[in-house]
Amino acid sequence: MKLTETHQTALQDILTWRRDMRHFRPDPLPEAELDHLRAAMDCTPSVGNARPWRVLQVRDPGLRARVRADFERCNGAAAKTYDDRDRAEYLRLKLAGLDQAPEHLAIFTETAPDEGRGLGRRTMPQTLEHSTAMAIHALWLMARARNIGVGMLSIIDPEAMCRLFGVPDTWRFTAYLCVGYPEFDDDTPLLHRKGWQRNKSTRWVIR
C-alpha cells in the first residue's frame, strides 16, 4: 500500500500531540477501545518476532494501593536528591495519575522467550526490551489517535513490581501505564507548563 500525504499529515499530528498524561477522568474505557490498544501492540515489530511484552491489566484495588505506596516511597526519596529550591519545584509537579486513571497496565519483558528462537538477539539481548518499548509506543500513539490519554509511571522500584505481581524470574519490569480519558484538553506538556524543561531538537551527528 502506498501511503498518501493525508496519512503523513495524520501521523505527524499524532506524534506532535502525544502527551504523557497525569490528569484523567475516572470514566471506564469501553472494551472496544481497549481492543484497539491491544491491536496496536500486535502491529509492533520485535527482534526475531519474539513478541516479548507481557501485559498485566491491574484492576485489583489492593495491588493498585501497593503500587501507589511504592510510588510514594520512591518519590519521597527522589525529592531528597534535589536542593531546597528544586525540591519545592519538584514536589509541585503532578507525577502520577494513579488515583484517577481507570486502567492500569503493568508491562514486563520476557527475557527468555521461546518465540524467535534467539534470532537477532545473541549479541544484543537488550533488543527484547527495545521491542517492548516499541510496543508501548504503538499503544501510546493509538491511544492518542482515539483521544485516550496515557501516562508512564517511572518513579517506581522495578524489583518491587516483580515481587508484587509474582511474575516469573525471566520477566523484567519495563513500565507501569495509567490509561484513560484526559481530564482536560490542554496539550501543553506538563514540564513545559511548569517551567521544568522544554524539548530539545534531536541532533544527528555525521561521522
N, C-alpha and C positions, 0 to 999 in steps of 0.2 A: 504493500500500500504506500503510495506517495503522499506524504503529508503536505498540507497546504499552509499558506500564510495564516489562515484562521487558526489552525492547530498551534502554530508557532506563537501567535499572539496570546492565545489562551494559556499555553504553558508558561510563558513569560509572566503573565498576570498572576498565576498561581504561585510561581516561585517568588515573585516580588512581594506578595501579600500573605505569604505563610508567616505565622507567628507562633511563638512559644507562649501558650495561653495560661493565665493564672486565675482568671475570673470566669466562673461557669454558672449557668443556670442549672438547677437541680433536675430539670425535666428529663425523664428517661429517654434514651435513644431508641427508636424503633429497631426491631431486629433486622429489618431490611437494610437500614443504614449500616449496621454492624457487618452485614454480609458484604457490602461494598468495600469496607475496610479490609476484611479478610481476603477478598478477591484481589485487592491491590497488592497485598503481600504475596499472593500466589504468582503475580506477574514479575516478581523481583528476580534479577539474576543472582546466582550464587556459585561459589567456587566448586567446580566439578559437579554442579547440580546437586550439591549436598543438602540444601534446604535446612540449615542447622538451627533456625529460630524455633523456639518453643515458647508459647504464649499462655499464660495463666490469667484468666478473667477473674479478678479478685472482687467478690461480692460479699464475702463473709465479714460482718461488722467487727468481729474480734481480730481478724487478720488486718483489716484496714486500720484499726486502732493501734496495733503494734507497729505497723509501718509508720504511722504518724508519730508515735513515740520515738522511733529511731530517727526520723527526720528532726524532731525537736532536739534530740541529744546531739546529732551531728551539726545541726545549725548553730546550736549554742557554742560548740567547740570551734566552729568556723569563725564565728563573730569575735572570738578571743584573739584571733590571729591578726586583727586589724588594730591600728592605733585608735585613740578615742574618737577623733573626728570621723574617720572612715567607718568605725564600728557603729556609730549612731546612724550614719547614712545607710549602712548595710542592713541594720535592723528595721529600717523603714521600708525596705523592699518586700514585696509580697512574693515569696519564692516557691509557693506550692498552692495547688488548687485541690488539696486532698479532701477538704470538708464539703465542697460543693459538687465536684465532678461526679456524674452518675456512674461512669465506668472507670475502673482502674485496671490496667494491664501490667503485669509483671512479666518481663520478657528476658529469656535466657538464651544462651548459645550452647548447643550440644557440641562439645569439643572432640568427640569421637564418634561421629555418625557413621552408620554403615553405608548410607547413601553417598554416592560419588566415588566410593572405593578409593579414597585418598587422592583422587585426581586433582592436580593443581595446587596442593597444599603441603607437599612434603617439605619444601624449604621455607614456606611461609604459612605456618598453621594459623596465624592471626587472620588470614583471609576468611576463616569461618566467622569471626566476629565482625569483620568488614561486611560480610554478606548479611548478617543480622542487622547491622546498621543501615544497609541499603533497604532492607525490608521495612524497617521503621520509617525511613524517609518516604518510601512509597505509600505507606499507610497515612503518613502525615499530609502528603500532597493530596491524596484522595479525600481526606477529611476536610482540608481547606476548600477543595473544589465543591464539596457538599455543604459548606458553611458550618462545619463542625470544628471545634477547637481541640487542640492537643497541647498538653504541657508535659515536659520531661522533668522528672524529679531526680536531680543528680546529687543532692546533699543527703546521702544515704550510704549505709555501710553494705557493700556487696556481699560480704561473707555472712552478715546478719540476715540478709534477704534469702540466701541459700538455706540457712538453718531454719528460718521462719517457715519457708514453704516446703521444706523437706525434700528438696529436689535431688536427683542422682548426683553422684560425685563428679560425673563428667560434664555437668551443666555449669556454666559460668554466667553469673548475673550480668545483664547488659543494660537494661533500662527499666524504669517504672514510669508508665504514662498515665496521665489523667486525661480523660476524654469526655467531651460533652458540648452542648451548645454554648457559645460565648455569652457572657452576661451583657456585654455592650459591643458596639461596632467600631470602636476606636482602633484603627490598625497601626497606630504608632507603637513601635516596640517599647516594652516596659523600661528597658535600660536606657533608651533614648529619652523617654518621657521623664525619667527620674534623674537624668544627667549623669548616669554612672559611666557609660561609654557608648560611643557611636560606632557604626560599622566602618571598617576599613576595606578598601578595594583589594581584591586578590591580585598579587603580582606574579607574573610568570617570568622567571629569570632564565636567560639564554646562556647555555654553556657551550 
